[in-house]
Each structure stands twice: as C-alpha cells, then as structure tokens.
C-alpha cells in the first residue's frame, strides 16, 4: 500500500527549514541544497514543492506570517492591558533569533512587493492584520483607562510605522539598536499615549514584562 503523503505538512516543514537557514545564514544564504539539508529531504523533494529560491523564500514569508499570527493570537488571549499592547507591537520587531529571521524575510520582499501585485497583496494582508491586532489591544486599553481616547486606528498605524522603522535601524544600521533599546522605545511610545492619571506606573510595570 503506497505511503500517504501530507503535502501541506511537508510544505510547512520546508518553509520552517527556510526560516532556520535565514536565521543562521541570512536571506543570501538560502539555497535549495541548504534548505533540503536543513529539512532532511532531497533536493528532488524540494523541487516538487518549490521551483526555485524565490519560491522557497515566498514559502518562508508565508510561514513567517503564520508564526506571527499564532504568536500574536496567544498574546491577545493571555495578556491584558498595556502588557498586551506592548506584546503585539514587539512581536513584529527583531527581539530574538526567530523574530529577527521573520523580519529578514519581510524586509527582503518589501522592494519586490512594489512591482509584484500578488506579493504586494500578501504583504498588505499581513500589515492589515497586524494593525488590526494593535487597534484591538488599544481599544481594550482605552476601555480600562490606560490609553488616552485618541483615534485607535491612527494610533495603530503609528505603532506599526515606528516599530518597522526601529526594526530596520536595528537590523541594518551600522550602529545597531540593541534589543533593550528597542524595548525602551516601545515603553516610551506607550508612555506618550498613556492616560495622564496613573499611566506611568502601568507602563513601567509593562516595560519589564516584554518578551
């Protein structure tokens, strides 16, 4: 009886291998041979699912988005208040090896997305979702009085913009912004939008819990 192959599971395994290679070698280090070795499959198996390096990287991009969605969903479920808001902002920043690999994949495709409608749509869908999670976390904070009654949509756009900007500087600036420095930035942003009464103490407590 022929062995049943779960093709979606195999695609996911290969995409995860892409992210591990990116984390270790950078985007430029991704080759079909290296990803095959990392995934434990032959290059022939990989070529059955991905025709070339670009398709491998797109697979990595989709896996990166899937991982971030799961991690943010966990934060939205398990945390509250400013700690929740901090979590969904920081999840898109290169604050550990895995998140750094995810950022590398996204940054690699930014320029290509400008001229590739399908890729642009994928990136846009991710950013729409991220802004939505941040907006929802802001609305929770506004309900408990820890964030001022500013436009939550505009605040979400601001947080995504500054998170991406700091991430770019942290990864590509010759004078890299350290991970503690990145977290300090997030704490300062939260302090700026915090409610006037008692916000400082809540932000300070949340600042120590960023993962």
C-alpha positions as CSV (number, residue, x, y, z in Angstrom):
1,X,0.0,0.0,0.0
2,X,1.6,3.4,-1.0
3,X,2.5,5.7,1.8
4,X,0.1,8.7,2.2
5,X,2.0,12.0,2.0
6,X,0.6,15.1,3.7
7,X,1.7,17.6,1.2
8,X,0.6,20.6,3.3
9,X,2.6,19.3,6.2
10,X,5.7,18.8,4.0
11,X,5.4,22.3,2.6
12,X,5.2,23.7,6.2
13,X,8.3,21.6,7.2
14,X,10.2,23.0,4.2
15,X,9.1,26.6,5.0
16,X,10.2,26.2,8.6
17,X,13.6,25.0,7.3
18,X,13.8,28.1,5.2
19,X,13.4,30.3,8.3
20,X,16.0,28.4,10.2
21,X,18.5,28.9,7.4
22,X,17.6,32.6,7.2
23,X,18.1,32.9,11.0
24,X,21.6,31.3,10.7
25,X,22.9,32.5,7.3
26,X,20.7,35.4,6.3
27,X,18.5,35.6,3.2
28,X,21.6,35.4,0.9
29,X,22.5,32.1,2.4
30,X,19.3,30.4,1.3
31,X,19.9,27.7,-1.4
32,X,17.8,24.8,-2.5
33,X,20.6,22.4,-1.4
34,X,21.0,24.0,2.1
35,X,17.3,24.1,2.7
36,X,17.0,20.5,1.6
37,X,19.7,19.5,4.1
38,X,18.1,21.5,6.8
39,X,14.7,20.0,6.2
40,X,16.1,16.4,5.9
41,X,14.8,15.9,2.4
42,X,16.4,15.5,-1.0
43,X,16.7,18.4,-3.4
44,X,14.3,16.5,-5.7
45,X,11.6,16.5,-3.0
46,X,12.1,20.3,-2.5
47,X,11.8,20.9,-6.2
48,X,8.5,19.0,-6.2
49,X,7.1,21.8,-4.0
50,X,9.2,24.9,-4.8
51,X,10.7,25.5,-8.2
52,X,13.5,27.9,-7.2
53,X,15.0,30.0,-4.4
54,X,12.4,32.8,-4.9
55,X,9.5,30.3,-4.3
56,X,11.3,29.0,-1.3
57,X,11.6,32.5,0.2
58,X,7.9,33.2,-0.5
59,X,7.1,29.9,1.3
60,X,9.3,31.3,4.2
61,X,7.4,34.6,4.0
62,X,4.0,32.8,4.4
63,X,5.4,30.6,7.2
64,X,6.7,33.8,8.9
65,X,3.3,35.4,8.7
66,X,1.6,32.2,10.0
67,X,4.0,32.0,13.0
68,X,3.5,35.7,13.8
69,X,-0.3,35.3,13.6
70,X,-0.2,32.4,16.1
71,X,2.1,34.2,18.5
72,X,0.0,37.4,18.4
73,X,-3.2,35.4,18.9
74,X,-1.6,33.9,22.0
75,X,-0.7,37.3,23.3
76,X,-4.2,38.7,22.7
77,X,-5.6,35.7,24.6
78,X,-3.2,35.5,27.5
79,X,-2.2,39.1,28.3
80,X,-4.1,42.2,29.4
81,X,-3.9,46.0,29.3
82,X,-0.6,47.7,28.3
83,X,1.2,44.3,28.6
84,X,-1.0,43.0,25.8
85,X,-0.5,46.2,23.7
86,X,3.3,46.0,24.2
87,X,3.3,42.3,23.2
88,X,1.5,42.8,19.8
89,X,3.8,45.7,18.9
90,X,7.0,43.9,19.9
91,X,6.0,40.7,18.1
92,X,6.9,42.4,14.8
93,X,10.3,43.5,15.9
94,X,13.6,41.6,15.8
95,X,13.9,41.0,19.5
96,X,15.1,37.4,19.4
97,X,16.6,35.0,16.8
98,X,13.2,33.8,15.5
99,X,11.7,37.3,15.2
100,X,14.9,38.5,13.5
101,X,14.6,35.8,10.9
102,X,10.9,36.8,10.3
103,X,11.9,40.4,9.9
104,X,14.7,39.5,7.4
105,X,12.1,37.7,5.2
106,X,9.7,40.5,5.3
107,X,12.3,43.2,4.6
108,X,13.7,41.2,1.7
109,X,10.3,41.2,0.0
110,X,9.4,44.9,0.6
111,X,11.1,46.1,-2.6
112,X,9.8,43.2,-4.8
113,X,6.3,43.8,-3.4
114,X,6.2,47.2,-5.1
115,X,6.2,45.7,-8.5
116,X,4.6,42.3,-7.8
117,X,0.8,42.6,-7.3
118,X,0.4,39.2,-5.8
119,X,3.3,39.6,-3.3
120,X,2.1,43.2,-2.5
121,X,-1.3,41.7,-1.7
122,X,0.3,39.2,0.7
123,X,2.3,41.9,2.5
124,X,-0.7,44.2,2.6
125,X,-2.9,41.5,4.2
126,X,-0.3,40.9,6.9
127,X,0.0,44.6,7.7
128,X,-3.7,45.0,7.8
129,X,-3.9,42.1,10.2
130,X,-1.1,43.5,12.4
131,X,-2.7,46.9,12.6
132,X,-6.0,45.3,13.5
133,X,-4.5,43.4,16.4
134,X,-2.8,46.6,17.7
135,X,-6.0,48.6,17.2
136,X,-7.9,46.0,19.2
137,X,-5.3,46.0,22.0
138,X,-5.5,49.8,22.1
139,X,-9.3,49.7,22.4
140,X,-9.0,47.3,25.3
141,X,-6.6,49.8,26.9
142,X,-8.9,52.7,26.3
143,X,-11.7,50.8,27.9
144,X,-9.7,50.3,31.1
145,X,-8.4,53.8,31.1
146,X,-4.7,53.1,30.5
147,X,-4.6,54.7,27.0
148,X,-6.0,58.2,26.2
149,X,-9.1,58.5,24.0
150,X,-7.2,59.1,20.7
151,X,-8.2,57.6,17.4
152,X,-7.3,53.9,17.8
153,X,-6.8,53.4,14.0
154,X,-4.4,56.3,13.8
155,X,-2.5,55.0,16.9
156,X,-2.3,51.5,15.3
157,X,-0.8,53.0,12.1
158,X,1.7,55.0,14.1
159,X,2.8,52.0,16.2
160,X,3.3,49.8,13.1
161,X,5.2,52.5,11.4
162,X,7.6,53.2,14.3
163,X,8.0,49.5,15.1
164,X,9.1,48.9,11.5
165,X,11.3,51.9,11.5
166,X,13.1,50.9,14.6
167,X,13.4,47.3,13.3
168,X,15.0,48.5,10.1
169,X,17.5,50.6,12.1
170,X,18.2,47.7,14.5
171,X,19.0,45.3,11.7
172,X,20.7,47.5,9.1
173,X,22.3,50.4,10.9
174,X,26.0,50.1,11.3
175,X,25.4,51.2,14.9
176,X,22.7,48.6,15.7
177,X,20.0,49.5,18.2
178,X,20.2,46.9,21.0
179,X,17.2,44.8,22.0
180,X,16.9,46.5,25.3
181,X,17.0,49.9,23.5
182,X,14.2,48.7,21.1
183,X,12.1,47.7,24.2
184,X,12.8,51.1,25.7
185,X,11.4,52.8,22.6
186,X,8.2,50.8,22.9
187,X,7.9,51.8,26.6
188,X,8.3,55.5,25.6
189,X,5.6,55.2,22.9
190,X,3.3,53.7,25.5
191,X,4.1,56.5,27.9
192,X,3.3,59.1,25.3
193,X,-0.2,57.7,24.6
194,X,-0.9,56.6,28.2
195,X,-3.7,58.1,30.2
196,X,-2.5,61.1,32.3
197,X,-3.6,59.6,35.7
198,X,-1.5,56.6,36.7
199,X,-0.2,55.7,33.2
200,X,3.5,56.0,34.2
201,X,3.3,53.2,36.8
202,X,1.4,50.9,34.5
203,X,3.8,51.5,31.6
204,X,6.8,50.8,33.9
205,X,5.3,47.5,35.0
206,X,4.5,46.5,31.4
207,X,8.0,47.6,30.3
208,X,9.5,44.9,32.5
209,X,7.3,42.1,31.1
210,X,8.1,42.4,27.3
211,X,9.3,39.1,25.9
